[in-house]
Amino acid sequence: VKRTLITINARKAAGPDNIPGSVLKDCAEELKNVFTDIFNTSLRQATVPSCFKTATIIPVPKKPSPACFNDYRPVALTPIIMKCFERLVMSHIKSTLPPTLDPYQFAYRAKRSTEDAICSALHPALTHLDKKDSYVRMLFIDFSSAFNTIIPQQLICKLDRLGLSTSLCNWLLDFLSQRPQVVRVGNKVSNSITLSTGAPQGCVLSPLLFTLLTHDCAPTYSSNHLVKFADDTTLVGLITKDDETHYRKEVELLTTWCRDNNLQLNVSKTKEIIVNFQRGHNNYPPLTIDGTAVERVSSTKFLGVHIREDLSWTTNTASLAKKAQQRLYFLRKLKRASAPPPILITFYRGTIESILSSCITALTITGMLYSAL
């Protein structure tokens, strides 16, 4: 507990209890025994104090000019001490799970990143395109408020099957149930309501719990590949001789799985790319989900990288160059202000080089395979 308190980021905003992280951090030695008793009692009784579950929801715009409620992301400010408690519970949960659990999930896993997810999506596609009479359909799935639709009882059943203890499952059920929250916009605060569904965005445990909910979402047919990064899900269908039976059946099974797990597919934001290097072949039957045709696009953004139907990096390279050029302006300003070289180097590596080298592994591997084709 003391180690967790010491690692608190004092610059993080305080939760509804208004207890700043600096106080908890500076008084870690004095508070360790008190909070150890509170945490152990909470786990033993499988009950989370209501004051620990209280959240203040801050609507954060997803785009520069939000036009409706769906253009905001509800981020929950929760008590900092509860975040410490969650980190301890998360560490225990991870220690009990097998390392081979859900090989299709790349988020919140040690030694896995967005680069690994992108490579896992593109590598089988490029390998398959080397075969005769073949093409690839890539479905980039969008969920509507994925974290907010989790049904606690359904999640707990899956955790029980994964081998988590009954007492811990009951604690997690209480953690996700009867959560008081208010919405704050500027100085205005709404009335409090109590929710018993979903995992608040901003809680430490929420991402892990979502990945455990989706661990059993796996492809049925070997010709299909599923890549998951939290709630970003991509289905890669390897088509041979125009036989799309397995791909379309996989989409149906995935749709059914989402319905059974209370995850809502946002068909209007779900996109599909068809990659085909064969000449004179551009007539493809549309893909429909729940009676709505999925939009086919020539380019889409996947985990921050622009993917094109010809698998070239033109769009992505132009985007990276534009971002880097914008930051070069500030580097020049620092240089004109006679900033010392160590500061210039740190600024360059943190704001420019990091952009230019983002997903460089995926770009290099794909470029080599693309050249071979």
N, C-alpha and C positions, 0 to 999 in steps of 0.2 A: 504493500500500500504506500509506504514511504517513497519507494522508487517511482511509482506512478505519479504521486503528488509533485515530486521534484521535476518531472519532465513536462509539467503543465506549461503551455505557451501563455505567458502572462499578457500577451497582446490580444488574445482572443476575447470577444465580447462576453460579458457576463450573461447568465441566464435569467429566468424570471425571479430568482431569489436575490439577484443583484450582488452576489458575492463574487468579487473579482478573483481571477486566477492568481494574481500576484499574492493575495493573502494566503490562499491555500498552499502555494508554493513556498512562501517564506516561512510558513508555520508548519511545514511538513513533519518535523520532528515532534512537535507538541500534539499534532492532530492524528498521527498515525494509529495510535492505540484506540482512540475514540471511533474513527471510521472503520478500523478493522472489526471492532465489535458490531457496529451497525451493519456492515456488509455481511458478516457471518450470520447475524440474526436474520437478515433479509433472505439469505439463501436457505437457511435452515427452515424458516417458516414459509418459503416460496411466496413471499409478499414484498412488493416494492412500495415504499412510502409514496403517498400521493404527491407530496411536495417534490419528490425526485422525478416524477413523471410529467410534471407540469411543463408546458411548452408555450413559447411565444412564436407565432408563425410570421415570418417576414416574407412578403411576396417580392421575389427577385425577377426582374424582366429577363426573358429569354432572348429578346431581340431589341434593337434600339428604340423602336416605336411600337410598343405593345398596343394592340387594338381590342383584346378581349381577355377574359380571365385565364384562358388556356395559354396565353402568351407570358404567363408568370410561373415561376417555379417556387412552390411553397417550402422555404427553408426554415427548419425548426431551431429556435434557440432554446437549449435545455440547460439545466444546472451543470456547471463545470464538474462538480463533485460526482454527478451521475455519469458523466463521460468517463471519469476515472474508473468508476465501478464497472461500466460497460467494457472498458479495455481489459480489465482483469477477467471478466466473464468470457470475453472473446478469445483471450489467450488460452483459457481452459478448454473452450469448445474446439479450437483448432488443434489442440494437443490430442483430442480424442478421435478426431476424424482421420480416416486413412488418406495418405498423400495422393493416392490414385483416384480419389473421388472426383467425378465429373471432369474428364480430360478435355471437354469442349469449352470449359470456362477459363477465361484468361484474366479476369479481374480479381483483385484482392488476393492474389496467390503469389507466394514467394517465387522469385526468379521467372516471373511471367509479366508481359507488358503488352501494350498496344501493338508494338512491332511484331511480336509473336503471333498475335491474333490476325494481323493483316497478312503475314507470311502464310499462316495456316489456311487462309481463305484463297490466296492467289496461287500458291504452289500447286495444289491438286488441279486447279483450273488450267494452268499453263501446261502441266504434265499431260493432262487429258487432251488438250488441243493439239498435241503432237500426233495424235492418232487419226486415222482416216475416218471421214464422215462423222465428225464430232463437233459439238459446240457446247457452250456452258451458259446456264441461266443462273444468275445471282440475285437472290431476293433479300433486300435490306429491310428488315421488319422494324416497325415502330409500334411501341406500346403506349397506351394512354394512361398516364399516372401510374406507372408500374408499381412503385413502392407503396402507393396509397391504397391499392386494391387487395393487399395481402389479407387473407382470412386467417387469424391466429390459430384457430382450432385445426384448420387444414395443415398449416405449417407444423404445428406440434406433432401431428400424426406422422409426418415425414421425419421429423427429428427423432421421434421414438424409434422408428424403423432403422435409423442410422446408428442407433446405439447410445444416444444421450440418456443420461439417468432420468428417472421419473421426476425426481425433485427439481432438477435443472429445467426440464420441460415445463413443469408447473410454474417455475419462477419466470420463464420466458413468456408463458401465457399471461401471467399477471402483468408483466412488463408491457405487453402489447395491448392490454385491456384497460378500459376506464381511464383513458389519458385526458386530463383537462388541458384545454388549449384556448388561446385567444389569438386574434390577428392584429398586428400592429402596422399601421401605415403612417409614417411620420410621427406626429404626436397623438394620433387617434388610435384608440384601442377598442376592439369589439367586445361584446359580451362573451363570457366563457361557455364553451360547450365541451362535452365529454365524448370521446371517440373510442371505439373498440375494434376498429379495422385499420389495416395499414401499418407500415413501419415508417415513422417520420424521417424525412430527409434532413439530415443534420445529426442524427443519432449515430453513435459509433457502431452499434450492432446492426443497424438497418441493412447496409450493403451485404454483410455476411449472411444475414437471415434470408435475403432475397436470393442469393446464389444457392443456398441450401434448398430453398423452395423449388428452384428450377433445375436441381441436379439430375432429376429423372427425365428431363426433356432432352432426348437423344434421337439421332436419326435411326430409322428402321431399315433402310436400304443402303447397301454399301456404295451405291453410285451417288449418294448424297452426303454432303459434309455440312456439319453445323458448327458455327463459330459464335461463341457468346462472350461478351465483355460487359458484365453486369446486365443491364436491360437492353443493350445493343446486341441484336441477334441477326445473324446472316446465314441463309441457307444457300449452299452451292450445289447446284444440280448438274451432274456430268451426263450429258445427253449423247447417245450414240445412235446413228442411223434414224434420226428423227423420232425415236421412241421416248416420249416424255412421260410414260405411264408411272414410273416410280417417282419421278419428280413431283408430278401433280398429286399423287397419292400421299407423298410426304407432306405436302402443303396442307392437305385435308387433315392428316393426323396431327400436324402441328396446330392447326386451327382448333381441333377438338381438344387437344391438351390445354390450350390457352383457355378455352371455355370452361373446362373442368376445374381449372385452377384460378378462375376469376380474374384472369388477365385479359384486358381488352385490346384487341388488335386495332390499331389506327390505320385503316386501309388507305385513307386519303394521303397519309404521309409515308406509307410503305412504297418503296420503289423497286423496280426490277431492271437489271442490265443483262443484255444478251451479248455474249462474246462469241463471235464466229469468224474465223479467218478464211472460210471457204468463199469462193467467189460466186456471185449470182444467187445467193441464198439469204433472202431477207423477209420472207413471208412466214411469220410465226403466229400461232393462235394465242390470243391474249390469256393471261392468267387471272382467274376470278377468285375472290375470297368473300364468302357470305353474299354472293350475288353481285359484288362490285368488282369491276375490272381494276387490276393493279396497274398503275401508270408505269409505262416503260420509258426510261430516260437514257440519254447517251452518256451522262456523267452524274455521279452522286458523291456525297462526302461520307466516308466511312472511317470512324475513329480519328477524325481530323485530317484524313488524307483523301484527296480527290481521285476517285476510281473512274476511268473512262472505259467505254465499250471496246476500244481497240487496245486497252491495257497500256497505253502510252502514259508518260508522266508529264505531258505538256502543260495541262491545266494545273497540276499540283506544283510543278516547278515555278510557273508564273506566279502562283499565289505565295509561295515561300519567298520568292525574290521581292515581291511587293512588300511583304511584311518586313523583310530584312532592310530594305531601302528606307522604310519609314523610321526604323530605329537607328539607322546610320546618321540621320539628322541630329539626333540627341547626342550621338558619339562625337560628332563634329562640334556641337555646342560645348561639350565638356572639354574638348581639346582647345578650343578658343579661350575657354575660361582657365587655361593652364592647369588642368587637373593632372596630378602625377600619373606616370605610366601604369603603376599597379592598379589604380582605380579605372583607367581606360581599359586595361586588359580584363579586369573583373566584369566591367559593364559589357564589353564585347562578348565574352564567353557566356554571360548569363542571359543576354537579351538578343544577340545576333547569331552567334555560333550555335546556340541551342535550337534556333529555328532552322538553320541551314542543315543541321545534322539530324533533325527529327525524322524518324523512320528510315534512316539511311540504309539500314540492313535490308528492309523490304525493297527499297528502290534498287539496291545493288543486285540482290538475288533475282528479282523479277526482270531487271534489265538484262542479266546474263541469260536467263531462260528465254526471254523474248528475242534476243539476238540469235540464239540457237534455233528458234523456230523460223 
